[in-house]
Amino acid sequence: MEELKERIRRLGVVVSEQTLKLDEVLNHQVEPRLIMELGKQFALLYRNEQVTKVVTIESSGIAVGFATALELNVPLVFARRKKTLATDDELYWERVPSFTKGMVTDIIVSKRLLGPEDRVLLIDDIIANGDAARGLIRIIRKSGVHLVGLGIVVEKSFQAGARAIRDEGYRLESLVRIKSLKGGQVEFE
């Protein structure tokens, strides 16, 4: 996706050799036309997998997850990070470290929203160490859902997350792969 790479080059901020800030691309501001194109790309990649639901984690994955679910004509389920007064009592729950937040957070999904008849596509914005994705995979396994694969907008391939998930036997498709942030420059594969 050349347009996405161009946006990352122009608007991404290299914070360190491990951290890329994409606030103007994916995490704080989104451009609807680009987000819809990302959703179309994931829908094309997983069109033949009989996906019944798209699952993501709040909040950065919601826009791309929504665009993908719209293209596949299926519901979007997002794992919440906080329980509210209206949250169901019957939950799937995991604690996951957040690379960008530098802390451990909870992710929860109502048991009513996932069942063994579902075929789920997990969508997320960025994968670094893969802790959030692995936490959501654990929730998906607990629910008995069939995980058809993962769609990641930006894979930092110099970090172990995506590789570890692929090594577990899961299909993981990335729209762009970054191999280095050294010298303050984004280098794509």
Secondary structure, DSSP 8 states (H G I E B T S, - for coil): -HHHHHHHHHH-EE-SSS-EE-IIIIIS---HHHHHHHHHHHHHHHGGG---EEEEETTTTHHHHHHHHHHHT--EEEEBSS--TTS-SSEEEEEEEETTTTEEEEEEEEGGG--TT-EEEEEEEEESS-HHHHHHHHHHHHHT-EEEEEEEEEEETTSSHHHHHHHTT--EEEEEEEEE-GGG--EE-
